[in-house]
């Protein structure tokens, strides 16, 4: 008589092999998914910064792109800076808002920690008319490592760099503390 299926032993062996393969593949898949989210967030941020600069140049007026609630990880808004007070003035018109559903940590160094302001000719400027340049770090979710960097040059040019390095600004990193007049990590 011909057998029409699997025996219980064959079925259990097949399920065991599938379980082992899934255990080996799932961490790599999670890392790949996290990497894709970081790249999408970085591209979205670059697109937003370039869009803000383009609006400033074409409209011949100041434009600000700022982090929602002071946190780039939550998303960003582009506003016309009519009053010169940026995000502090609620009467400045909102042009674009992009919220982030992913929990990818994004931190900026001091000049770009909360906002980027473009003047009417597309140059990034601080409120006192000093040039503004800096780096926004796209961090790893579970370690104090920057994976991607969105770099704003003093000319207004934006570039994406992929250099994996430890970064004290990333969550979980060592904070910089001042003690006895010296900064220590």
C-alpha positions as a Markdown table, in Angstrom:
| # | Residue | x | y | z |
|---|---|---|---|---|
| 1 | Unk | 0.0 | 0.0 | 0.0 |
| 2 | Unk | 1.3 | 3.5 | -0.9 |
| 3 | Unk | 1.7 | 6.1 | 1.8 |
| 4 | Unk | -0.3 | 9.3 | 1.3 |
| 5 | Unk | 1.3 | 11.8 | 3.7 |
| 6 | Unk | 3.9 | 12.3 | 6.3 |
| 7 | Unk | 4.4 | 10.3 | 9.4 |
| 8 | Unk | 4.3 | 12.2 | 12.7 |
| 9 | Unk | 8.1 | 11.9 | 13.1 |
| 10 | Unk | 8.7 | 13.4 | 9.6 |
| 11 | Unk | 6.3 | 16.3 | 10.4 |
| 12 | Unk | 8.0 | 17.0 | 13.7 |
| 13 | Unk | 11.5 | 16.9 | 12.2 |
| 14 | Unk | 10.4 | 19.3 | 9.4 |
| 15 | Unk | 8.9 | 21.7 | 12.0 |
| 16 | Unk | 12.1 | 21.6 | 14.0 |
| 17 | Unk | 14.2 | 22.4 | 11.0 |
| 18 | Unk | 11.9 | 25.3 | 10.1 |
| 19 | Unk | 12.1 | 26.6 | 13.7 |
| 20 | Unk | 15.9 | 26.5 | 13.8 |
| 21 | Unk | 16.1 | 28.4 | 10.4 |
| 22 | Unk | 13.7 | 31.0 | 11.7 |
| 23 | Unk | 15.8 | 31.5 | 14.8 |
| 24 | Unk | 18.9 | 32.1 | 12.8 |
| 25 | Unk | 17.3 | 34.4 | 10.2 |
| 26 | Unk | 15.1 | 36.6 | 12.4 |
| 27 | Unk | 17.9 | 38.8 | 14.0 |
| 28 | Unk | 19.3 | 39.5 | 10.5 |
| 29 | Unk | 15.9 | 40.4 | 9.2 |
| 30 | Unk | 15.3 | 42.7 | 12.2 |
| 31 | Unk | 18.6 | 44.4 | 11.5 |
| 32 | Unk | 17.8 | 44.8 | 7.8 |
| 33 | Unk | 14.4 | 46.3 | 8.6 |
| 34 | Unk | 15.9 | 48.8 | 11.1 |
| 35 | Unk | 18.5 | 49.8 | 8.5 |
| 36 | Unk | 15.8 | 50.4 | 5.9 |
| 37 | Unk | 13.9 | 52.6 | 8.3 |
| 38 | Unk | 17.0 | 54.7 | 9.1 |
| 39 | Unk | 17.6 | 55.2 | 5.3 |
| 40 | Unk | 14.0 | 56.2 | 4.7 |
| 41 | Unk | 14.1 | 58.7 | 7.6 |
| 42 | Unk | 17.4 | 60.1 | 6.4 |
| 43 | Unk | 16.1 | 60.5 | 2.8 |
| 44 | Unk | 12.9 | 62.1 | 4.1 |
| 45 | Unk | 14.9 | 64.6 | 6.2 |
| 46 | Unk | 17.2 | 65.5 | 3.3 |
| 47 | Unk | 14.2 | 66.0 | 1.0 |
| 48 | Unk | 12.5 | 68.3 | 3.6 |
| 49 | Unk | 15.7 | 70.4 | 4.1 |
| 50 | Unk | 16.1 | 70.8 | 0.3 |
| 51 | Unk | 12.5 | 71.6 | 0.0 |
| 52 | Unk | 12.8 | 74.3 | 2.7 |
| 53 | Unk | 15.8 | 75.8 | 0.9 |
| 54 | Unk | 14.0 | 75.8 | -2.5 |
| 55 | Unk | 11.0 | 77.6 | -1.0 |
| 56 | Unk | 13.2 | 80.2 | 0.6 |
| 57 | Unk | 14.9 | 80.9 | -2.7 |
| 58 | Unk | 11.8 | 80.9 | -4.9 |
| 59 | Unk | 9.8 | 82.9 | -2.5 |
| 60 | Unk | 12.6 | 85.3 | -1.7 |
| 61 | Unk | 11.9 | 85.0 | 2.1 |
| 62 | Unk | 13.1 | 83.3 | 5.2 |
| 63 | Unk | 12.0 | 79.7 | 5.8 |
| 64 | Unk | 12.5 | 77.5 | 8.8 |
| 65 | Unk | 12.5 | 73.7 | 9.0 |
| 66 | Unk | 12.2 | 72.7 | 12.7 |
| 67 | Unk | 11.9 | 69.5 | 14.8 |
| 68 | Unk | 8.4 | 68.8 | 16.1 |
| 69 | Unk | 8.5 | 69.4 | 19.9 |
| 70 | Unk | 12.3 | 69.9 | 19.6 |
| 71 | Unk | 12.8 | 66.3 | 18.6 |
| 72 | Unk | 13.7 | 65.4 | 15.0 |
| 73 | Unk | 12.7 | 61.8 | 15.7 |
| 74 | Unk | 9.1 | 62.9 | 15.9 |
| 75 | Unk | 9.2 | 64.7 | 12.6 |
| 76 | Unk | 9.6 | 68.2 | 11.2 |
| 77 | Unk | 7.7 | 71.2 | 10.0 |
| 78 | Unk | 8.5 | 73.8 | 7.3 |
| 79 | Unk | 7.2 | 77.3 | 8.0 |
| 80 | Unk | 7.6 | 80.7 | 6.5 |
| 81 | Unk | 9.5 | 82.9 | 9.0 |
| 82 | Unk | 7.7 | 86.1 | 8.5 |
| 83 | Unk | 8.2 | 87.4 | 12.0 |
| 84 | Unk | 11.8 | 86.3 | 12.4 |
| 85 | Unk | 11.0 | 84.2 | 15.5 |
| 86 | Unk | 10.7 | 80.9 | 13.7 |
| 87 | Unk | 8.8 | 78.1 | 15.4 |
| 88 | Unk | 8.2 | 80.3 | 18.5 |
| 89 | Unk | 5.7 | 82.4 | 16.6 |
| 90 | Unk | 2.5 | 80.4 | 16.0 |
| 91 | Unk | 1.3 | 83.0 | 13.4 |
| 92 | Unk | 4.0 | 82.0 | 11.0 |
| 93 | Unk | 2.3 | 80.0 | 8.2 |
| 94 | Unk | 2.9 | 76.2 | 8.1 |
| 95 | Unk | 3.9 | 74.9 | 4.7 |
| 96 | Unk | 4.7 | 71.2 | 5.2 |
| 97 | Unk | 4.5 | 68.9 | 8.2 |
| 98 | Unk | 6.0 | 65.4 | 8.2 |
| 99 | Unk | 5.5 | 63.2 | 11.3 |
| 100 | Unk | 7.5 | 60.1 | 11.9 |
| 101 | Unk | 5.8 | 56.8 | 12.8 |
| 102 | Unk | 9.1 | 55.0 | 13.3 |
| 103 | Unk | 11.2 | 55.3 | 16.4 |
| 104 | Unk | 14.5 | 56.1 | 14.7 |
| 105 | Unk | 16.5 | 58.4 | 17.0 |
| 106 | Unk | 17.7 | 61.6 | 15.3 |
| 107 | Unk | 19.9 | 64.1 | 17.1 |
| 108 | Unk | 21.7 | 67.2 | 15.9 |
| 109 | Unk | 24.7 | 69.0 | 17.1 |
| 110 | Unk | 24.3 | 72.4 | 18.6 |
| 111 | Unk | 23.7 | 74.6 | 15.5 |
| 112 | Unk | 21.0 | 72.2 | 14.1 |
| 113 | Unk | 19.6 | 70.7 | 17.3 |
| 114 | Unk | 16.1 | 72.2 | 16.9 |
| 115 | Unk | 15.9 | 74.0 | 13.6 |
| 116 | Unk | 17.5 | 75.1 | 10.3 |
| 117 | Unk | 16.7 | 78.6 | 9.0 |
| 118 | Unk | 17.3 | 79.6 | 5.3 |
| 119 | Unk | 17.5 | 83.2 | 4.3 |
| 120 | Unk | 16.0 | 84.5 | 1.1 |
| 121 | Unk | 19.0 | 83.4 | -1.0 |
| 122 | Unk | 19.1 | 79.9 | 0.4 |
| 123 | Unk | 21.9 | 80.2 | 2.9 |
| 124 | Unk | 21.4 | 78.7 | 6.4 |
| 125 | Unk | 21.6 | 81.4 | 9.0 |
| 126 | Unk | 21.4 | 81.6 | 12.8 |
| 127 | Unk | 19.2 | 84.5 | 14.2 |
| 128 | Unk | 22.3 | 86.8 | 14.6 |
| 129 | Unk | 23.1 | 86.4 | 10.9 |
| 130 | Unk | 25.9 | 84.0 | 11.6 |
| 131 | Unk | 26.1 | 81.0 | 9.2 |
| 132 | Unk | 24.5 | 77.8 | 10.3 |
| 133 | Unk | 26.1 | 74.4 | 9.5 |
| 134 | Unk | 25.9 | 71.1 | 11.4 |
| 135 | Unk | 25.1 | 67.4 | 11.4 |
| 136 | Unk | 22.0 | 65.5 | 12.2 |
| 137 | Unk | 22.9 | 62.0 | 13.3 |
| 138 | Unk | 20.5 | 59.1 | 12.5 |
| 139 | Unk | 21.3 | 56.8 | 15.4 |
| 140 | Unk | 21.0 | 53.0 | 16.0 |
| 141 | Unk | 18.0 | 52.1 | 18.1 |
| 142 | Unk | 19.7 | 50.1 | 20.8 |
| 143 | Unk | 23.3 | 51.5 | 21.0 |
| 144 | Unk | 25.0 | 54.9 | 21.0 |
| 145 | Unk | 26.1 | 54.7 | 17.4 |
| 146 | Unk | 25.4 | 57.0 | 14.5 |
| 147 | Unk | 24.7 | 55.1 | 11.4 |
| 148 | Unk | 23.9 | 57.9 | 8.9 |
| 149 | Unk | 24.7 | 61.6 | 9.0 |
| 150 | Unk | 22.7 | 64.4 | 7.3 |
| 151 | Unk | 25.3 | 67.1 | 6.9 |
| 152 | Unk | 24.3 | 70.8 | 6.3 |
| 153 | Unk | 27.1 | 72.9 | 4.9 |
| 154 | Unk | 27.4 | 76.7 | 5.4 |
| 155 | Unk | 26.4 | 77.1 | 1.7 |
| 156 | Unk | 23.1 | 75.3 | 2.2 |
| 157 | Unk | 24.2 | 72.1 | 0.5 |
| 158 | Unk | 22.9 | 69.0 | 2.2 |
| 159 | Unk | 24.6 | 65.6 | 1.9 |
| 160 | Unk | 24.1 | 62.1 | 3.3 |
| 161 | Unk | 27.1 | 60.3 | 4.8 |
| 162 | Unk | 27.1 | 56.7 | 6.0 |
| 163 | Unk | 29.9 | 56.4 | 8.5 |
| 164 | Unk | 29.2 | 54.1 | 11.5 |
| 165 | Unk | 30.8 | 55.6 | 14.6 |
| 166 | Unk | 30.1 | 56.0 | 18.3 |
| 167 | Unk | 28.3 | 59.2 | 19.0 |
| 168 | Unk | 27.8 | 60.8 | 22.5 |
| 169 | Unk | 24.7 | 62.6 | 21.3 |
| 170 | Unk | 22.8 | 59.4 | 20.4 |
| 171 | Unk | 20.5 | 57.9 | 23.1 |
| 172 | Unk | 22.3 | 55.5 | 25.3 |
| 173 | Unk | 25.6 | 57.4 | 24.7 |
| 174 | Unk | 27.8 | 58.9 | 27.3 |
| 175 | Unk | 26.7 | 62.4 | 28.1 |
| 176 | Unk | 29.3 | 65.2 | 28.1 |
| 177 | Unk | 29.5 | 66.7 | 31.6 |
| 178 | Unk | 31.6 | 69.7 | 32.7 |
| 179 | Unk | 33.6 | 69.2 | 35.8 |
| 180 | Unk | 36.3 | 71.5 | 37.3 |
| 181 | Unk | 36.4 | 73.6 | 34.0 |
| 182 | Unk | 37.1 | 70.5 | 31.8 |
| 183 | Unk | 34.6 | 68.6 | 29.7 |
| 184 | Unk | 34.7 | 64.8 | 30.4 |
| 185 | Unk | 33.0 | 61.9 | 28.8 |
